[in-house]
């Protein structure tokens, strides 16, 4: 397996697990991962949030870890990357307002490169206009946005993921094993023990 170059879109109040786990998992299997955030440079940090399911009508939110970016957003060129990861949390609310973020996302779809999005990451996909006719899971509160963007919202258990073409999506962090497993398959990553 040739190591891949993967771009991870981070932002303040991205979900902690949905940022940290894919970043570390992809590094652990030998890929290069560049974590970036608009208006920030390598070495700066974003604040994350821990979302949990504790019996309320929606998730609870607690402060997460500070996540250190290792690349500079302004220097990123989509054509230099083999795949894209979009964590969830609240960051997608404002990341989807950035025209360069949307252009980056469109590049990965136009070039049919692997994309992994989880939870509220679907908000960025919807804003980029790449969901028409695609199956996409997300946090249930994002289902209407997926449908409005022309996507086929996949109502799946919170610990499952769905792949259609180059897109792997999941409802939330409990799906990490399924989500990362399907993404690694799309990347052609082989792990032998």
FINUFI-70901 format. One record per atom (N, C-alpha, C): atom name; residue number from 1; x, y, z. Coordinates in steps of 0.001 Angstrom, whole numbers, always signed. Example, Ala and Ser with C-alpha at 12.3 -4.5 7.8 and 13.67 -1.06 7.14 Angstrom:
<nodes>
[N 1 [+13190 -5690 +7800]] [CA 1 [+12300 -4500 +7800]] [C 1 [+13200 -3300 +7800]] [N 2 [+12850 -2250 +7080]] [CA 2 [+13670 -1060 +7140]] [C 2 [+12900 +30 +7870]] 
</nodes>
This chain:
<nodes>
[N 1 [+840 -1186 +0]] [CA 1 [+0 +0 +0]] [C 1 [+881 +1243 +0]] [N 2 [+592 +2141 -889]] [CA 2 [+1292 +3417 -888]] [C 2 [+603 +4342 +110]] [N 3 [+1404 +5024 +902]] [CA 3 [+835 +5973 +1865]] [C 3 [+88 +7067 +1114]] [N 4 [-1004 +7494 +1675]] [CA 4 [-1834 +8543 +1080]] [C 4 [-1628 +9848 +1833]] [N 5 [-1893 +10938 +1132]] [CA 5 [-1896 +12274 +1748]] [C 5 [-3355 +12651 +1964]] [N 6 [-3693 +12893 +3222]] [CA 6 [-5092 +13122 +3584]] [C 6 [-5237 +14486 +4238]] [N 7 [-6259 +15209 +3836]] [CA 7 [-6577 +16515 +4392]] [C 7 [-7718 +16356 +5396]] [N 8 [-7545 +16902 +6589]] [CA 8 [-8573 +16873 +7626]] [C 8 [-8983 +18309 +7925]] [N 9 [-10280 +18610 +7749]] [CA 9 [-10806 +19957 +8008]] [C 9 [-11204 +20089 +9465]] [N 10 [-10434 +20827 +10222]] [CA 10 [-10728 +21046 +11637]] [C 10 [-11309 +22442 +11821]] [N 11 [-11798 +22696 +13006]] [CA 11 [-12328 +24013 +13329]] [C 11 [-12675 +24071 +14801]] [N 12 [-12777 +25268 +15318]] [CA 12 [-13157 +25410 +16718]] [C 12 [-14501 +24739 +16967]] [N 13 [-14529 +23971 +18030]] [CA 13 [-15692 +23222 +18485]] [C 13 [-16094 +22093 +17546]] [N 14 [-15112 +21608 +16785]] [CA 14 [-15310 +20316 +16131]] [C 14 [-15411 +19293 +17253]] [N 15 [-16094 +18196 +16995]] [CA 15 [-16223 +17162 +18015]] [C 15 [-14848 +16540 +18252]] [N 16 [-14450 +16475 +19510]] [CA 16 [-13125 +16010 +19907]] [C 16 [-12785 +14643 +19317]] [N 17 [-13619 +13635 +19583]] [CA 17 [-13344 +12281 +19116]] [C 17 [-13338 +12216 +17591]] [N 18 [-14227 +12957 +16968]] [CA 18 [-14356 +12907 +15514]] [C 18 [-13202 +13614 +14802]] [N 19 [-12427 +14369 +15550]] [CA 19 [-11221 +15002 +15019]] [C 19 [-9997 +14162 +15358]] [N 20 [-9844 +13857 +16635]] [CA 20 [-8649 +13181 +17131]] [C 20 [-8533 +11739 +16635]] [N 21 [-9614 +10970 +16698]] [CA 21 [-9531 +9547 +16355]] [C 21 [-9163 +9332 +14889]] [N 22 [-9831 +9968 +13916]] [CA 22 [-9394 +9731 +12533]] [C 22 [-7974 +10238 +12278]] [N 23 [-7615 +11371 +12874]] [CA 23 [-6263 +11904 +12704]] [C 23 [-5239 +10872 +13171]] [N 24 [-5418 +10356 +14376]] [CA 24 [-4456 +9395 +14928]] [C 24 [-4514 +8048 +14218]] [N 25 [-5704 +7590 +13862]] [CA 25 [-5853 +6303 +13173]] [C 25 [-5134 +6324 +11834]] [N 26 [-5350 +7366 +11073]] [CA 26 [-4746 +7448 +9746]] [C 26 [-3230 +7573 +9820]] [N 27 [-2737 +8305 +10822]] [CA 27 [-1287 +8375 +11031]] [C 27 [-740 +7004 +11425]] [N 28 [-1460 +6289 +12287]] [CA 28 [-989 +4997 +12801]] [C 28 [-803 +3961 +11702]] [N 29 [-1596 +4058 +10636]] [CA 29 [-1466 +3081 +9552]] [C 29 [-552 +3570 +8432]] [N 30 [+136 +4692 +8660]] [CA 30 [+1169 +5134 +7736]] [C 30 [+823 +6239 +6771]] [N 31 [-377 +6795 +6868]] [CA 31 [-742 +7890 +5974]] [C 31 [-229 +9222 +6522]] [N 32 [-98 +10195 +5661]] [CA 32 [+225 +11561 +6052]] [C 32 [-1097 +12302 +6199]] [N 33 [-1303 +12964 +7319]] [CA 33 [-2549 +13686 +7550]] [C 33 [-2215 +15136 +7870]] [N 34 [-2784 +16051 +7105]] [CA 34 [-2626 +17474 +7372]] [C 34 [-3947 +18011 +7910]] [N 35 [-3921 +18478 +9152]] [CA 35 [-5099 +19056 +9793]] [C 35 [-5023 +20567 +9660]] [N 36 [-6066 +21149 +9093]] [CA 36 [-6083 +22583 +8818]] [C 36 [-7396 +23209 +9281]] [N 37 [-7364 +24525 +9446]] [CA 37 [-8551 +25300 +9794]] [C 37 [-8411 +26663 +9128]] [N 38 [-9477 +27166 +8494]] [CA 38 [-9393 +28494 +7894]] [C 38 [-8900 +29541 +8894]] [N 39 [-8077 +30447 +8402]] [CA 39 [-7540 +31578 +9175]] [C 39 [-6578 +31150 +10271]] [N 40 [-6072 +29911 +10210]] [CA 40 [-5090 +29445 +11194]] [C 40 [-3911 +28822 +10457]] [N 41 [-2761 +28797 +11150]] [CA 41 [-1540 +28256 +10572]] [C 41 [-1055 +27064 +11390]] [N 42 [-143 +26310 +10802]] [CA 42 [+449 +25162 +11485]] [C 42 [+981 +25596 +12845]] [N 43 [+714 +24784 +13853]] [CA 43 [+1156 +25076 +15214]] [C 43 [+88 +25736 +16064]] [N 44 [-893 +26378 +15433]] [CA 44 [-2011 +26949 +16194]] [C 44 [-2968 +25826 +16584]] [N 45 [-3841 +26119 +17511]] [CA 45 [-4782 +25119 +17994]] [C 45 [-6223 +25530 +17736]] [N 46 [-7079 +24515 +17684]] [CA 46 [-8526 +24730 +17708]] [C 46 [-9054 +24076 +18976]] [N 47 [-10100 +24655 +19517]] [CA 47 [-10765 +24062 +20683]] [C 47 [-11716 +22987 +20161]] [N 48 [-11815 +21879 +20882]] [CA 48 [-12780 +20859 +20493]] [C 48 [-13834 +20722 +21593]] [N 49 [-14883 +20007 +21270]] [CA 49 [-15967 +19769 +22224]] [C 49 [-16255 +18273 +22254]] [N 50 [-16609 +17776 +23428]] [CA 50 [-16988 +16377 +23573]] [C 50 [-18511 +16311 +23618]] [N 51 [-19069 +15616 +22661]] [CA 51 [-20515 +15429 +22588]] [C 51 [-20834 +14027 +23073]] [N 52 [-21823 +13932 +23950]] [CA 52 [-22180 +12627 +24482]] [C 52 [-23690 +12457 +24444]] [N 53 [-24105 +11233 +24510]] [CA 53 [-25516 +10895 +24443]] [C 53 [-25933 +10427 +25834]] [N 54 [-26600 +11312 +26567]] [CA 54 [-26886 +11058 +27975]] [C 54 [-28380 +11068 +28294]] [N 55 [-29205 +10770 +27285]] [CA 55 [-30628 +10639 +27523]] [C 55 [-31446 +11897 +27296]] [N 56 [-30809 +12996 +26920]] [CA 56 [-31549 +14225 +26603]] [C 56 [-32050 +14147 +25159]] [N 57 [-32771 +15170 +24733]] [CA 57 [-33301 +15174 +23376]] [C 57 [-32203 +15269 +22319]] [N 58 [-31069 +15795 +22693]] [CA 58 [-29916 +15845 +21792]] [C 58 [-28663 +15608 +22632]] [N 59 [-27523 +15705 +22033]] [CA 59 [-26272 +15435 +22733]] [C 59 [-25947 +16530 +23746]] [N 60 [-25155 +16158 +24738]] [CA 60 [-24617 +17154 +25669]] [C 60 [-23254 +17592 +25130]] [N 61 [-22771 +18731 +25616]] [CA 61 [-21480 +19235 +25140]] [C 61 [-20619 +19644 +26322]] [N 62 [-19368 +19172 +26293]] [CA 62 [-18380 +19512 +27314]] [C 62 [-17103 +19948 +26610]] [N 63 [-16266 +20731 +27281]] [CA 63 [-15005 +21131 +26642]] [C 63 [-14150 +19911 +26328]] [N 64 [-13535 +19927 +25150]] [CA 64 [-12628 +18853 +24753]] [C 64 [-11187 +19307 +24883]] [N 65 [-10325 +18645 +24165]] [CA 65 [-8901 +18984 +24163]] [C 65 [-8637 +20087 +23146]] [N 66 [-7534 +20766 +23314]] [CA 66 [-7060 +21643 +22251]] [C 66 [-6348 +20759 +21244]] [N 67 [-6643 +20955 +19981]] [CA 67 [-6082 +20138 +18906]] [C 67 [-5130 +21013 +18104]] [N 68 [-3887 +20579 +17984]] [CA 68 [-2875 +21358 +17279]] [C 68 [-2896 +21051 +15789]] [N 69 [-3014 +22092 +15000]] [CA 69 [-2996 +21962 +13545]] [C 69 [-1561 +21732 +13084]] [N 70 [-1387 +20945 +12047]] [CA 70 [-34 +20677 +11561]] [C 70 [+209 +21154 +10138]] [N 71 [-718 +21927 +9606]] [CA 71 [-559 +22523 +8276]] [C 71 [-1308 +23850 +8261]] [N 72 [-990 +24659 +7273]] [CA 72 [-1569 +26000 +7153]] [C 72 [-2641 +26003 +6066]] [N 73 [-3846 +26375 +6442]] [CA 73 [-4991 +26346 +5523]] [C 73 [-4726 +27135 +4245]] [N 74 [-4166 +28319 +4355]] [CA 74 [-3950 +29180 +3188]] [C 74 [-2998 +28561 +2166]] [N 75 [-2209 +27594 +2583]] [CA 75 [-1238 +26964 +1682]] [C 75 [-1732 +25661 +1072]] [N 76 [-2902 +25198 +1480]] [CA 76 [-3432 +23911 +1023]] [C 76 [-3890 +23996 -427]] [N 77 [-3482 +22969 -1204]] [CA 77 [-3956 +22804 -2582]] [C 77 [-4611 +21431 -2655]] [N 78 [-5882 +21402 -2958]] [CA 78 [-6646 +20145 -2948]] [C 78 [-6008 +19085 -3826]] [N 79 [-5436 +19480 -4941]] [CA 79 [-4858 +18492 -5859]] [C 79 [-3653 +17755 -5257]] [N 80 [-3095 +18270 -4162]] [CA 80 [-1965 +17613 -3491]] [C 80 [-2407 +16485 -2558]] [N 81 [-3706 +16263 -2408]] [CA 81 [-4217 +15294 -1439]] [C 81 [-5005 +14183 -2131]] [N 82 [-4942 +13006 -1513]] [CA 82 [-5621 +11825 -2037]] [C 82 [-7006 +11627 -1447]] [N 83 [-7281 +12247 -290]] [CA 83 [-8551 +12011 +396]] [C 83 [-8830 +13153 +1371]] [N 84 [-10072 +13206 +1831]] [CA 84 [-10542 +14271 +2714]] [C 84 [-11324 +13675 +3881]] [N 85 [-11105 +14229 +5089]] [CA 85 [-11869 +13851 +6276]] [C 85 [-12542 +15106 +6822]] [N 86 [-13854 +14996 +7089]] [CA 86 [-14626 +16110 +7632]] [C 86 [-15250 +15682 +8952]] [N 87 [-14672 +16099 +10087]] [CA 87 [-15273 +15789 +11391]] [C 87 [-16570 +16570 +11597]] [N 88 [-17329 +16143 +12586]] [CA 88 [-18561 +16832 +12921]] [C 88 [-18373 +17803 +14072]] [N 89 [-19414 +17949 +14865]] [CA 89 [-19409 +18949 +15924]] [C 89 [-20029 +20238 +15418]] [N 90 [-19711 +21333 +16084]] [CA 90 [-20282 +22613 +15665]] [C 90 [-19449 +23324 +14613]] [N 91 [-18201 +22918 +14420]] [CA 91 [-17332 +23576 +13442]] [C 91 [-17944 +23641 +12038]] [N 92 [-18604 +22572 +11554]] [CA 92 [-19169 +22654 +10204]] [C 92 [-20152 +23809 +9994]] [N 93 [-20802 +24271 +11079]] [CA 93 [-21733 +25407 +10957]] [C 93 [-21061 +26603 +10310]] [N 94 [-19822 +26889 +10730]] [CA 94 [-19151 +28058 +10171]] [C 94 [-18159 +27702 +9075]] [N 95 [-17601 +26497 +9081]] [CA 95 [-16688 +26115 +7999]] [C 95 [-17413 +26136 +6654]] [N 96 [-18697 +25803 +6648]] [CA 96 [-19467 +25770 +5396]] [C 96 [-19702 +27163 +4813]] [N 97 [-19384 +28189 +5573]] [CA 97 [-19532 +29563 +5079]] [C 97 [-18282 +30050 +4359]] [N 98 [-17212 +29242 +4381]] [CA 98 [-15939 +29636 +3781]] [C 98 [-15879 +29123 +2337]] [N 99 [-15811 +30025 +1347]] [CA 99 [-15796 +29594 -58]] [C 99 [-14641 +28647 -397]] [N 100 [-13467 +28833 +212]] [CA 100 [-12346 +27937 -92]] [C 100 [-12610 +26531 +444]] [N 101 [-13256 +26421 +1607]] [CA 101 [-13622 +25104 +2134]] [C 101 [-14533 +24401 +1140]] [N 102 [-15537 +25104 +644]] [CA 102 [-16483 +24502 -298]] [C 102 [-15792 +24112 -1598]] [N 103 [-14865 +24940 -2081]] [CA 103 [-14103 +24602 -3286]] [C 103 [-13247 +23360 -3071]] [N 104 [-12624 +23251 -1886]] [CA 104 [-11823 +22063 -1567]] [C 104 [-12694 +20809 -1627]] [N 105 [-13844 +20874 -980]] [CA 105 [-14751 +19725 -946]] [C 105 [-15177 +19346 -2362]] [N 106 [-15528 +20318 -3165]] [CA 106 [-15958 +20035 -4544]] [C 106 [-14846 +19347 -5334]] [N 107 [-13600 +19761 -5105]] [CA 107 [-12483 +19128 -5805]] [C 107 [-12464 +17622 -5553]] [N 108 [-12626 +17214 -4295]] [CA 108 [-12552 +15794 -3966]] [C 108 [-13673 +15002 -4632]] [N 109 [-14831 +15609 -4785]] [CA 109 [-15934 +14935 -5462]] [C 109 [-15743 +14949 -6973]] [N 110 [-15316 +16080 -7526]] [CA 110 [-15072 +16153 -8969]] [C 110 [-14003 +15156 -9399]] [N 111 [-12996 +14958 -8554]] [CA 111 [-11890 +14036 -8855]] [C 111 [-12168 +12614 -8361]] [N 112 [-13337 +12378 -7766]] [CA 112 [-13730 +11072 -7242]] [C 112 [-12722 +10511 -6240]] [N 113 [-12203 +11379 -5387]] [CA 113 [-11278 +10967 -4339]] [C 113 [-12081 +10604 -3085]] [N 114 [-11574 +9695 -2253]] [CA 114 [-12301 +9303 -1038]] [C 114 [-12554 +10469 -78]] [N 115 [-13780 +10503 +446]] [CA 115 [-14192 +11518 +1414]] [C 115 [-14886 +10796 +2569]] [N 116 [-14483 +11130 +3797]] [CA 116 [-15125 +10591 +4992]] [C 116 [-15703 +11764 +5780]] [N 117 [-17007 +11733 +6039]] [CA 117 [-17659 +12787 +6816]] [C 117 [-18495 +12113 +7905]] [N 118 [-18516 +12739 +9066]] [CA 118 [-19245 +12172 +10193]] [C 118 [-20077 +13269 +10862]] [N 119 [-21218 +12879 +11404]] [CA 119 [-22044 +13767 +12219]] [C 119 [-22472 +15010 +11443]] [N 120 [-22152 +16187 +11969]] [CA 120 [-22527 +17447 +11330]] [C 120 [-21649 +17785 +10132]] [N 121 [-20663 +16953 +9806]] [CA 121 [-19846 +17167 +8612]] [C 121 [-20697 +17235 +7353]] [N 122 [-21874 +16593 +7386]] [CA 122 [-22786 +16627 +6244]] [C 122 [-23241 +18055 +5920]] [N 123 [-23190 +18954 +6904]] [CA 123 [-23561 +20351 +6627]] [C 123 [-22623 +20969 +5588]] [N 124 [-21353 +20602 +5651]] [CA 124 [-20391 +21116 +4675]] [C 124 [-20669 +20502 +3305]] [N 125 [-20959 +19198 +3284]] [CA 125 [-21273 +18540 +2015]] [C 125 [-22512 +19154 +1372]] [N 126 [-23525 +19421 +2182]] [CA 126 [-24755 +20033 +1661]] [C 126 [-24466 +21417 +1093]] [N 127 [-23702 +22223 +1825]] [CA 127 [-23387 +23581 +1367]] [C 127 [-22538 +23564 +101]] [N 128 [-21712 +22531 -64]] [CA 128 [-20861 +22429 -1258]] [C 128 [-21643 +21920 -2468]] [N 129 [-22866 +21449 -2243]] [CA 129 [-23698 +20989 -3358]] [C 129 [-23256 +19657 -3949]] [N 130 [-22703 +18761 -3116]] [CA 130 [-22177 +17497 -3639]] [C 130 [-23030 +16278 -3263]] [N 131 [-24188 +16501 -2664]] [CA 131 [-24981 +15375 -2163]] [C 131 [-26081 +14892 -3111]] [N 132 [-26367 +15609 -4172]] [CA 132 [-27478 +15234 -5042]] [C 132 [-27338 +13786 -5508]] [N 133 [-28351 +12958 -5171]] [CA 133 [-28369 +11564 -5590]] [C 133 [-27453 +10647 -4798]] [N 134 [-26836 +11154 -3736]] [CA 134 [-25910 +10337 -2940]] [C 134 [-26531 +9936 -1616]] [N 135 [-26214 +8713 -1197]] [CA 135 [-26605 +8248 +129]] [C 135 [-25641 +8861 +1130]] [N 136 [-26174 +9430 +2204]] [CA 136 [-25349 +10117 +3197]] [C 136 [-25985 +9986 +4570]] [N 137 [-25208 +9501 +5524]] [CA 137 [-25652 +9502 +6907]] [C 137 [-25093 +10741 +7590]] [N 138 [-25656 +11072 +8729]] [CA 138 [-25232 +12250 +9489]] [C 138 [-25951 +12191 +10828]] [N 139 [-25596 +13117 +11707]] [CA 139 [-26364 +13251 +12940]] [C 139 [-27815 +13505 +12529]] [N 140 [-28799 +12849 +13166]] [CA 140 [-30183 +12960 +12715]] [C 140 [-30685 +14390 +12507]] [N 141 [-30213 +15345 +13313]] [CA 141 [-30657 +16730 +13146]] [C 141 [-30209 +17323 +11810]] [N 142 [-29249 +16687 +11134]] [CA 142 [-28781 +17158 +9823]] [C 142 [-29509 +16459 +8675]] [N 143 [-30363 +15485 +8995]] [CA 143 [-31111 +14781 +7960]] [C 143 [-31866 +15706 +7022]] [N 144 [-32601 +16721 +7551]] [CA 144 [-33310 +17629 +6650]] [C 144 [-32370 +18371 +5689]] [N 145 [-31163 +18718 +6145]] [CA 145 [-30215 +19401 +5260]] [C 145 [-29727 +18479 +4150]] [N 146 [-29481 +17203 +4510]] [CA 146 [-29058 +16232 +3499]] [C 146 [-30147 +16100 +2442]] [N 147 [-31397 +15949 +2884]] [CA 147 [-32515 +15802 +1941]] [C 147 [-32702 +17061 +1097]] [N 148 [-32625 +18217 +1732]] [CA 148 [-32803 +19491 +1004]] [C 148 [-31718 +19674 -59]] [N 149 [-30538 +19112 +183]] [CA 149 [-29428 +19209 -776]] [C 149 [-29529 +18129 -1854]] [N 150 [-30616 +17348 -1833]] [CA 150 [-30820 +16328 -2857]] [C 150 [-30216 +14987 -2524]] [N 151 [-29730 +14830 -1287]] [CA 151 [-29146 +13563 -876]] [C 151 [-30197 +12596 -370]] [N 152 [-29816 +11343 -298]] [CA 152 [-30656 +10280 +249]] [C 152 [-30166 +10051 +1675]] [N 153 [-30852 +10631 +2657]] [CA 153 [-30419 +10528 +4045]] [C 153 [-30541 +9086 +4531]] [N 154 [-29426 +8528 +4978]] [CA 154 [-29389 +7152 +5460]] [C 154 [-29613 +7139 +6969]] [N 155 [-30772 +6670 +7386]] [CA 155 [-31070 +6531 +8815]] [C 155 [-30536 +5182 +9264]] [N 156 [-29341 +5211 +9848]] [CA 156 [-28681 +3982 +10279]] [C 156 [-28369 +4084 +11772]] [N 157 [-28098 +2959 +12431]] [CA 157 [-27730 +3030 +13848]] [C 157 [-26495 +3907 +14063]] [N 158 [-26401 +4493 +15240]] [CA 158 [-25353 +5454 +15555]] [C 158 [-23954 +4843 +15494]] [N 159 [-23867 +3515 +15526]] [CA 159 [-22556 +2865 +15482]] [C 159 [-22247 +2248 +14110]] [N 160 [-22979 +2661 +13093]] [CA 160 [-22778 +2132 +11741]] [C 160 [-22345 +3242 +10788]] [N 161 [-21893 +2842 +9603]] [CA 161 [-21485 +3788 +8560]] [C 161 [-22020 +3281 +7231]] [N 162 [-22030 +4155 +6252]] [CA 162 [-22504 +3785 +4923]] [C 162 [-21531 +4362 +3890]] [N 163 [-21252 +3555 +2869]] [CA 163 [-20387 +3990 +1773]] [C 163 [-21181 +3959 +480]] [N 164 [-21071 +5035 -288]] [CA 164 [-21603 +5044 -1647]] [C 164 [-20569 +5737 -2515]] [N 165 [-20023 +5006 -3453]] [CA 165 [-18980 +5569 -4308]] [C 165 [-17781 +5972 -3482]] [N 166 [-17390 +7250 -3596]] [CA 166 [-16205 +7761 -2882]] [C 166 [-16537 +8332 -1500]] [N 167 [-17791 +8243 -1066]] [CA 167 [-18220 +8898 +166]] [C 167 [-18553 +7884 +1269]] [N 168 [-17904 +8055 +2426]] [CA 168 [-18189 +7260 +3621]] [C 168 [-18733 +8213 +4674]] [N 169 [-19915 +7913 +5218]] [CA 169 [-20519 +8788 +6224]] [C 169 [-21039 +7964 +7396]] [N 170 [-21176 +8646 +8525]] [CA 170 [-21671 +7999 +9746]] [C 170 [-22380 +9043 +10600]] [N 171 [-23286 +8583 +11499]] [CA 171 [-24058 +9515 +12316]] [C 171 [-23269 +10224 +13412]] [N 172 [-22289 +9552 +14011]] [CA 172 [-21567 +10147 +15139]] [C 172 [-20380 +9268 +15517]] [N 173 [-19618 +9714 +16510]] [CA 173 [-18385 +9027 +16900]] [C 173 [-18538 +7568 +17316]] [N 174 [-19695 +7092 +17817]] [CA 174 [-19763 +5665 +18118]] [C 174 [-19536 +4775 +16880]] [N 175 [-19616 +5344 +15707]] [CA 175 [-19422 +4595 +14459]] [C 175 [-17962 +4531 +14020]] [N 176 [-17025 +5045 +14811]] [CA 176 [-15631 +5069 +14357]] [C 176 [-15131 +3746 +13775]] [N 177 [-15340 +2587 +14413]] [CA 177 [-14821 +1362 +13816]] [C 177 [-15364 +1114 +12404]] [N 178 [-16666 +1276 +12218]] [CA 178 [-17263 +1061 +10898]] [C 178 [-16836 +2155 +9919]] [N 179 [-16861 +3399 +10366]] [CA 179 [-16539 +4551 +9516]] [C 179 [-15096 +4512 +9057]] [N 180 [-14170 +4348 +9994]] [CA 180 [-12751 +4301 +9629]] [C 180 [-12435 +3037 +8833]] [N 181 [-13070 +1912 +9179]] [CA 181 [-12840 +679 +8428]] [C 181 [-13233 +826 +6965]] [N 182 [-14400 +1424 +6718]] [CA 182 [-14849 +1621 +5340]] [C 182 [-13982 +2645 +4617]] [N 183 [-13530 +3671 +5325]] [CA 183 [-12668 +4678 +4709]] [C 183 [-11311 +4062 +4351]] [N 184 [-10750 +3268 +5252]] [CA 184 [-9462 +2616 +4966]] [C 184 [-9582 +1705 +3753]] [N 185 [-10721 +1044 +3604]] [CA 185 [-10942 +200 +2428]] [C 185 [-10945 +1049 +1155]] [N 186 [-11634 +2185 +1189]] [CA 186 [-11630 +3083 +25]] [C 186 [-10225 +3569 -311]] [N 187 [-9423 +3803 +724]] [CA 187 [-8057 +4256 +511]] [C 187 [-7147 +3153 -7]] [N 188 [-7599 +1901 +87]] [CA 188 [-6767 +778 -303]] [C 188 [-5760 +385 +763]] [N 189 [-6012 +815 +1988]] [CA 189 [-5108 +519 +3091]] [C 189 [-5261 -931 +3503]] [N 190 [-4146 -1634 +3559]] [CA 190 [-4145 -3015 +4026]] [C 190 [-3339 -3100 +5304]] [N 191 [-3943 -3697 +6308]] [CA 191 [-3264 -3839 +7602]] [C 191 [-3054 -5330 +7828]] [N 192 [-1810 -5693 +8038]] [CA 192 [-1503 -7089 +8339]] [C 192 [-805 -7164 +9675]] [N 193 [-1090 -8206 +10416]] [CA 193 [-480 -8407 +11717]] [C 193 [+448 -9592 +11686]] 
</nodes>
